[in-house]
Amino acid sequence: MIEALIGFAAIFGLALLRVPLAFSMGLVGLVGIGLTRGWMPALASTAQVVYETGFAYTLSVIPLFILMGNFVARAGLAHELFHAAYTFIGHRRGGLAHATIAACAGFGAICGSSIATAATMSKVAYPSMKKLGYSDALSTGVIAAGGTLGIMIPPSTIMVIYGIITETHIGKLFAAGVIPGLMTAILMMVAVVIMTSRDPEHAPAGEKFSWSQRWAALRGIWGVLLLVVIVLGGIYGGFFTATEGAGMGAMGAFLFAVARGALSFKALFEVLVESARTTAMLFTLLISATIFANFVNFTSMPMELKEWITHLGLSPIMIVGAMMLIYVILGTVMEELTMVLLTIPLFFPIVTQLGFDPVWFGVLIVMVIQIGLISPPVGMNLFVINTLLPKVGLGTIFRGVWPLVVVLIICLGVLLAFPGLSLWLPSMMD
């Protein structure tokens, strides 16, 4: 166990020295295996991980879903989603905030990235809220929190990574995220109602649209709604695998963008380069995390940790609850993907040993990542919005997002107490 603890300390030490996480985990894992098992096994193990990751068919789902999201984002769908939501609920107090959350949920259904969703909605929703007189705190808080829906509502890049690391069925993970994602969006809207009732002048109502205008707005997003239904419906219905569904989605999104005239050769090149860059980053992290996880598994830490936890006398659900508390605390000081990649090798075997469904645990992991994405001081969504809206200070964004952090913590508690909310749809796929 001492070797593993030294390994974790080495990673944090390298992180303090500004060494990129991927290099830190990979280097510590390689050196750790070399010192405990020998250098030839360490080099052979590392080479095998790199080879198997690069040629794994199931991993092709990652670049395909990333490509799908980038094509649809390039086509300007976020504007249509926001406008469609605004025509239905924008006339109510806080309506623009509600429309932003609804648009984030819709965009998350074809994007799969929290940061991309928050960045896109900062450009789409913030100018409208600013023009109508919304406070910066409320506007940016809603955008930051709504952006986290991008990783709960399928398809989700984080769920794909979790599924690959833990060998959990990706289609079932996608199905498991639907009800929690919708529940989270609804509770966020309830929070907006409470926030705007206390400070109504900072969230005025917008104009009211006729039903003909509303139907016209819905017709503007029919193509992507059809795309989502085909891709996710095909996966849930068993017509094709998650990887095949991602391929269908990428092709459909490409045709959608072409039909809208949004893809010049230059734009296509930029989309491909951005997708390749994001994919390379995620693959590098996965390879490094796998190397480090192999080192941890070679030590006695997983077994000793499991024995220590089982001897605490806590009920199984309390043990998982304690893990979630650890995740929430870690999310305030660590980057979320880093946190998951480092801890899954330790926690996942314990969860399965206790008899819990790995699909349910995957949904809990995504929820704690959502919390971490908007938890000061290192929530990534907060810094993305601050970068795109430099006139809005981080303090203002922190102030606006705290009520919605509480909402996500409540959602985590509900999902922890009622696993059926996550597992009902996946059970229909058996």
C-alpha positions as CSV (number, residue, x, y, z in Angstrom):
1,M,0.0,0.0,0.0
2,I,2.9,2.3,0.7
3,E,4.0,2.2,-2.9
4,A,0.6,3.3,-4.2
5,L,0.5,6.2,-1.7
6,I,3.9,7.3,-2.8
7,G,2.6,7.1,-6.4
8,F,-0.3,9.4,-5.7
9,A,2.0,11.8,-3.8
10,A,4.3,11.8,-6.8
11,I,1.5,12.7,-9.2
12,F,0.3,15.6,-7.0
13,G,3.9,16.8,-6.7
14,L,4.4,16.8,-10.4
15,A,1.1,18.6,-10.9
16,L,2.4,21.3,-8.5
17,L,5.4,21.6,-10.8
18,R,3.0,22.2,-13.7
19,V,3.7,18.9,-15.4
20,P,0.6,17.9,-17.5
21,L,-1.6,15.3,-15.8
22,A,-1.2,12.7,-18.6
23,F,2.6,12.8,-18.4
24,S,2.5,12.7,-14.6
25,M,0.2,9.6,-14.4
26,G,2.0,7.8,-17.2
27,L,5.5,8.5,-15.8
28,V,4.6,7.5,-12.2
29,G,2.9,4.4,-13.4
30,L,5.8,3.3,-15.6
31,V,8.4,4.0,-12.9
32,G,6.2,2.4,-10.2
33,I,5.8,-0.8,-12.2
34,G,9.5,-0.7,-13.1
35,L,10.6,-0.5,-9.4
36,T,8.1,-3.1,-8.1
37,R,8.0,-5.6,-11.0
38,G,11.1,-4.9,-13.1
39,W,11.8,-2.6,-16.0
40,M,11.2,-5.1,-18.8
41,P,7.7,-5.9,-17.6
42,A,7.1,-2.2,-17.1
43,L,8.1,-1.4,-20.7
44,A,6.1,-4.3,-22.1
45,S,3.0,-3.4,-20.1
46,T,3.2,0.2,-21.2
47,A,3.6,-0.7,-24.8
48,Q,0.7,-3.1,-24.6
49,V,-1.5,-0.4,-23.1
50,V,-0.6,2.1,-25.9
51,Y,-1.2,-0.5,-28.6
52,E,-4.5,-1.8,-27.2
53,T,-5.9,1.6,-26.6
54,G,-5.0,2.9,-30.1
55,F,-6.5,-0.1,-31.8
56,A,-9.6,-0.6,-29.6
57,Y,-12.7,-0.6,-31.7
58,T,-14.9,0.4,-28.8
59,L,-12.8,3.6,-28.3
60,S,-13.8,4.9,-31.7
61,V,-17.0,6.0,-30.2
62,I,-15.2,8.9,-28.6
63,P,-14.0,10.8,-31.7
64,L,-17.2,10.0,-33.5
65,F,-19.4,11.6,-30.8
66,I,-17.0,14.5,-30.5
67,L,-17.2,15.0,-34.3
68,M,-21.0,14.8,-34.1
69,G,-21.1,17.6,-31.5
70,N,-18.7,19.8,-33.4
71,F,-20.6,19.5,-36.7
72,V,-23.9,20.4,-35.1
73,A,-22.3,23.3,-33.1
74,R,-20.8,24.6,-36.4
75,A,-24.3,24.5,-37.9
76,G,-25.6,27.0,-35.3
77,L,-28.1,24.7,-33.7
78,A,-27.6,26.3,-30.2
79,H,-29.2,29.5,-31.5
80,E,-32.3,27.6,-32.8
81,L,-32.6,25.5,-29.6
82,F,-32.4,28.7,-27.4
83,H,-34.9,30.5,-29.6
84,A,-37.3,27.6,-29.6
85,A,-37.2,27.3,-25.8
86,Y,-37.5,31.1,-25.5
87,T,-40.7,31.2,-27.6
88,F,-42.4,28.9,-25.2
89,I,-41.3,30.1,-21.7
90,G,-39.5,33.4,-22.3
91,H,-42.6,35.5,-21.4
92,R,-42.5,34.3,-17.8
93,R,-40.3,35.9,-15.1
94,G,-36.9,34.4,-15.4
95,G,-38.0,32.9,-18.7
96,L,-34.6,33.5,-20.4
97,A,-32.9,31.6,-17.6
98,H,-35.4,28.7,-18.1
99,A,-34.9,28.8,-21.8
100,T,-31.1,28.6,-21.3
101,I,-31.4,25.5,-19.1
102,A,-33.7,23.9,-21.7
103,A,-31.4,24.8,-24.5
104,C,-28.4,23.4,-22.6
105,A,-30.3,20.1,-22.1
106,G,-31.1,19.9,-25.8
107,F,-27.6,20.8,-26.9
108,G,-26.2,18.3,-24.4
109,A,-28.2,15.6,-26.3
110,I,-26.0,16.1,-29.3
111,C,-22.8,17.5,-27.8
112,G,-21.7,15.3,-24.9
113,S,-19.4,17.9,-23.4
114,S,-20.1,20.2,-20.5
115,I,-17.4,22.7,-21.3
116,A,-18.5,22.9,-25.0
117,T,-22.2,23.4,-23.9
118,A,-21.3,26.2,-21.4
119,A,-19.0,27.9,-23.9
120,T,-21.6,27.8,-26.7
121,M,-24.4,29.0,-24.4
122,S,-22.2,31.9,-23.2
123,K,-22.2,33.2,-26.7
124,V,-25.9,32.5,-27.4
125,A,-27.8,33.1,-24.2
126,Y,-25.8,35.7,-22.3
127,P,-26.2,38.6,-24.8
128,S,-30.0,38.2,-24.7
129,M,-30.1,38.1,-20.9
130,K,-27.8,41.1,-20.6
131,K,-30.0,43.1,-23.1
132,L,-33.2,42.3,-21.1
133,G,-31.6,43.4,-17.8
134,Y,-30.7,40.1,-16.1
135,S,-28.1,40.3,-13.4
136,D,-24.7,39.0,-14.4
137,A,-24.7,36.6,-11.4
138,L,-27.9,34.9,-12.4
139,S,-27.0,34.8,-16.1
140,T,-23.6,33.3,-15.7
141,G,-24.7,31.0,-12.9
142,V,-27.4,29.5,-15.0
143,I,-25.2,29.1,-18.0
144,A,-22.4,27.4,-15.9
145,A,-24.9,25.0,-14.2
146,G,-26.9,24.3,-17.3
147,G,-23.7,23.5,-19.2
148,T,-23.1,20.5,-16.9
149,L,-26.2,18.8,-18.4
150,G,-24.1,18.1,-21.4
151,I,-22.4,15.2,-19.6
152,M,-25.5,13.7,-18.0
153,I,-27.9,13.7,-20.9
154,P,-26.6,11.2,-23.5
155,P,-24.5,10.9,-25.5
156,S,-21.9,11.7,-22.9
157,T,-18.1,11.6,-23.4
158,I,-17.6,11.1,-19.6
159,M,-20.0,8.1,-19.6
160,V,-18.1,6.6,-22.6
161,I,-14.8,6.9,-20.7
162,Y,-16.3,5.5,-17.5
163,G,-17.8,2.6,-19.5
164,I,-14.5,1.8,-21.2
165,I,-12.4,1.9,-18.0
166,T,-14.9,-0.2,-16.0
167,E,-16.1,-2.4,-19.0
168,T,-19.7,-1.3,-18.3
169,H,-22.3,-1.3,-21.1
170,I,-22.2,2.1,-22.7
171,G,-25.7,1.9,-24.1
172,K,-27.1,1.2,-20.6
173,L,-25.1,4.1,-19.2
174,F,-26.6,6.4,-21.8
175,A,-30.1,5.2,-20.9
176,A,-29.4,5.6,-17.2
177,G,-28.6,9.3,-17.7
178,V,-31.9,10.3,-19.3
179,I,-34.1,10.5,-16.2
180,P,-31.4,12.0,-13.9
181,G,-30.6,14.6,-16.6
182,L,-34.2,15.6,-17.0
183,M,-34.7,15.7,-13.3
184,T,-31.7,17.9,-12.8
185,A,-32.9,20.3,-15.5
186,I,-36.3,20.5,-13.9
187,L,-34.9,21.1,-10.4
188,M,-32.6,23.8,-11.8
189,M,-35.7,25.6,-13.2
190,V,-37.3,25.3,-9.8
191,A,-34.3,26.9,-8.3
192,V,-34.5,29.7,-10.9
193,V,-38.1,30.3,-9.8
194,I,-37.0,30.7,-6.2
195,M,-34.1,32.9,-7.0
196,T,-36.1,35.2,-9.3
197,S,-39.0,35.5,-6.8
198,R,-36.5,36.9,-4.3
199,D,-35.0,39.3,-6.8
200,P,-37.6,39.8,-9.6
201,E,-36.1,43.0,-11.1
202,H,-32.9,41.1,-12.1
203,A,-34.9,38.6,-14.2
204,P,-37.7,40.4,-16.0
205,A,-40.1,38.6,-18.4
206,G,-39.5,38.7,-22.1
207,E,-41.9,39.0,-25.0
208,K,-44.8,36.6,-25.6
209,F,-44.9,34.7,-28.8
210,S,-48.0,33.4,-30.7
211,W,-48.5,29.6,-31.2
212,S,-47.7,30.0,-34.9
213,Q,-44.3,31.5,-34.0
214,R,-43.7,28.7,-31.5
215,W,-44.4,26.0,-34.1
216,A,-42.2,27.8,-36.6
217,A,-39.3,27.8,-34.0
218,L,-39.8,24.1,-33.4
219,R,-39.6,23.4,-37.2
220,G,-36.2,25.0,-37.1
221,I,-34.8,22.2,-34.9
222,W,-36.6,19.2,-36.4
223,G,-33.5,17.9,-38.2
224,V,-31.4,17.5,-35.1
225,L,-34.3,16.2,-33.1
226,L,-34.7,13.5,-35.7
227,L,-30.9,12.8,-35.5
228,V,-31.1,12.4,-31.7
229,V,-34.1,10.1,-32.0
230,I,-32.4,7.9,-34.6
231,V,-29.0,7.7,-32.8
232,L,-30.2,7.2,-29.2
233,G,-33.3,5.3,-30.3
234,G,-31.2,2.9,-32.4
235,I,-28.8,2.3,-29.4
236,Y,-31.6,1.8,-26.9
237,G,-33.6,-0.4,-29.3
238,G,-30.7,-2.6,-30.0
239,F,-30.5,-1.8,-33.7
240,F,-26.9,-0.9,-33.5
241,T,-24.1,-0.6,-30.9
242,A,-22.9,2.7,-29.3
243,T,-20.0,2.8,-31.7
244,E,-22.3,2.3,-34.7
245,G,-24.7,4.9,-33.3
246,A,-21.9,7.4,-33.0
247,G,-20.9,6.8,-36.6
248,M,-24.6,7.4,-37.7
249,G,-24.7,10.5,-35.6
250,A,-21.4,11.9,-37.0
251,M,-22.6,11.3,-40.6
252,G,-26.1,12.8,-39.9
253,A,-24.6,15.8,-38.2
254,F,-22.2,16.3,-41.2
255,L,-25.1,16.2,-43.6
256,F,-27.1,18.5,-41.4
257,A,-24.3,21.1,-41.4
258,V,-23.8,20.7,-45.2
259,A,-27.5,21.2,-45.8
260,R,-27.4,24.5,-43.8
261,G,-24.4,25.7,-45.8
262,A,-22.3,25.9,-42.6
263,L,-19.4,23.8,-43.8
264,S,-16.9,25.5,-46.2
265,F,-13.6,23.6,-46.7
266,K,-12.0,25.9,-44.2
267,A,-14.7,25.2,-41.6
268,L,-14.6,21.5,-42.3
269,F,-10.8,21.5,-41.7
270,E,-11.3,23.5,-38.4
271,V,-13.9,21.0,-37.2
272,L,-11.7,18.0,-38.0
273,V,-8.6,19.6,-36.4
274,E,-10.6,20.5,-33.2
275,S,-12.1,17.0,-33.0
276,A,-8.6,15.4,-33.5
277,R,-7.1,17.6,-30.8
278,T,-9.8,16.8,-28.3
279,T,-9.6,13.1,-29.1
280,A,-5.8,13.1,-28.8
281,M,-6.1,14.7,-25.3
282,L,-8.7,12.1,-24.1
283,F,-6.8,9.2,-25.5
284,T,-3.5,10.4,-23.9
285,L,-5.3,10.7,-20.6
286,L,-6.8,7.2,-20.9
287,I,-3.5,5.6,-21.8
288,S,-1.8,7.3,-18.9
289,A,-4.6,6.5,-16.4
290,T,-4.5,2.9,-17.5
291,I,-0.7,2.7,-16.9
292,F,-1.1,4.2,-13.5
293,A,-4.1,1.9,-12.7
294,N,-2.0,-1.1,-13.6
295,F,0.6,0.0,-11.1
296,V,-2.0,0.6,-8.4
297,N,-3.4,-2.9,-9.0
298,F,0.0,-4.4,-8.7
299,T,0.3,-3.0,-5.2
300,S,-1.7,-4.2,-2.1
301,M,-3.6,-0.9,-1.9
302,P,-7.0,-2.1,-3.5
303,M,-7.2,-5.1,-1.3
304,E,-6.2,-3.3,1.9
305,L,-8.5,-0.4,1.2
306,K,-11.4,-2.8,0.6
307,E,-10.7,-4.7,3.8
308,W,-10.4,-1.4,5.8
309,I,-13.8,-0.1,4.5
310,T,-15.6,-3.4,5.1
311,H,-14.4,-3.4,8.7
312,L,-15.7,0.0,9.4
313,G,-19.1,-1.4,10.2
314,L,-21.0,0.9,7.8
315,S,-23.9,-0.2,5.6
316,P,-23.1,-0.6,1.9
317,I,-25.1,2.5,0.9
318,M,-23.3,4.5,3.6
319,I,-20.0,3.4,2.1
320,V,-21.0,4.7,-1.3
321,G,-22.3,7.8,0.3
322,A,-18.9,8.4,1.9
323,M,-17.3,7.9,-1.5
324,M,-19.6,10.6,-3.0
325,L,-18.7,13.0,-0.1
326,I,-15.0,12.4,-0.9
327,Y,-15.7,13.1,-4.6
328,V,-17.5,16.3,-3.8
329,I,-14.6,17.5,-1.7
330,L,-12.0,16.5,-4.3
331,G,-14.0,18.3,-7.0
332,T,-13.4,21.6,-5.3
333,V,-9.6,21.3,-5.6
334,M,-9.1,18.9,-8.6
335,E,-10.0,18.8,-12.3
336,E,-12.9,16.5,-12.6
337,L,-11.6,14.0,-15.2
338,T,-8.4,13.8,-13.3
339,M,-10.3,13.0,-10.2
340,V,-12.2,10.2,-11.8
341,L,-9.3,8.6,-13.6
342,L,-7.3,8.5,-10.4
343,T,-10.0,7.2,-8.1
344,I,-11.9,4.7,-10.2
345,P,-9.2,2.0,-9.8
346,L,-9.7,2.2,-6.1
347,F,-13.4,2.7,-5.6
348,F,-15.0,0.7,-8.5
349,P,-13.8,-2.8,-7.2
350,I,-15.3,-1.9,-3.8
351,V,-18.6,-0.9,-5.3
352,T,-19.0,-4.1,-7.3
353,Q,-17.9,-6.2,-4.3
354,L,-20.7,-4.6,-2.3
355,G,-23.1,-5.8,-5.0
356,F,-24.1,-2.4,-6.5
357,D,-24.9,-2.0,-10.2
358,P,-21.9,-0.3,-12.0
359,V,-24.4,1.5,-14.2
360,W,-25.9,3.2,-11.2
361,F,-22.4,4.1,-9.8
362,G,-21.6,5.5,-13.2
363,V,-24.5,7.9,-13.0
364,L,-23.4,9.0,-9.5
365,I,-19.9,9.6,-10.8
366,V,-21.2,11.8,-13.6
367,M,-23.3,13.8,-11.0
368,V,-20.3,14.4,-8.8
369,I,-18.4,15.6,-11.9
370,Q,-21.3,18.0,-12.6
371,I,-20.9,19.4,-9.1
372,G,-17.1,19.7,-9.5
373,L,-17.5,21.5,-12.8
374,I,-19.2,24.4,-11.1
375,S,-17.7,24.3,-7.6
376,P,-15.4,27.2,-6.7
377,P,-12.5,27.6,-6.8
378,V,-11.5,25.3,-9.7
379,G,-14.8,24.5,-11.5
380,M,-13.9,24.4,-15.2
381,N,-17.2,25.8,-16.4
382,L,-16.7,28.9,-14.3
383,F,-13.3,29.6,-15.9
384,V,-14.6,28.9,-19.4
385,I,-17.4,31.5,-18.9
386,N,-15.0,34.0,-17.3
387,T,-12.6,33.6,-20.3
388,L,-15.4,34.2,-22.8
389,L,-17.0,37.0,-20.7
390,P,-14.0,38.8,-19.3
391,K,-16.1,41.8,-18.1
392,V,-17.9,39.5,-15.6
393,G,-15.7,38.8,-12.6
394,L,-15.2,35.3,-11.1
395,G,-16.6,36.5,-7.9
396,T,-19.9,37.4,-9.6
397,I,-20.0,34.0,-11.3
398,F,-19.3,32.2,-8.0
399,R,-22.1,34.1,-6.4
400,G,-24.6,33.2,-9.1
401,V,-23.7,29.5,-9.3
402,W,-23.8,28.5,-5.6
403,P,-27.6,28.0,-5.4
404,L,-27.3,25.6,-8.4
405,V,-24.4,23.7,-6.7
406,V,-26.9,23.0,-3.9
407,V,-29.4,21.8,-6.5
408,L,-26.9,19.3,-7.9
409,I,-26.0,18.1,-4.4
410,I,-29.7,17.5,-3.8
411,C,-29.9,15.6,-7.1
412,L,-26.9,13.5,-6.0
413,G,-28.7,12.6,-2.7
414,V,-31.9,11.6,-4.6
415,L,-30.0,9.4,-7.0
416,L,-28.1,7.8,-4.1
417,A,-31.3,7.1,-2.2
418,F,-33.4,5.9,-5.2
419,P,-31.2,3.8,-7.6
420,G,-34.3,3.0,-9.6
421,L,-34.3,6.5,-11.1
422,S,-31.1,5.6,-12.9
423,L,-31.7,1.9,-13.5
424,W,-35.3,1.8,-14.8
425,L,-34.5,2.6,-18.4
426,P,-31.4,0.4,-18.6
427,S,-33.5,-2.5,-17.3
428,M,-35.8,-2.1,-20.3
429,M,-32.8,-3.0,-22.5
430,D,-32.3,-6.5,-21.0
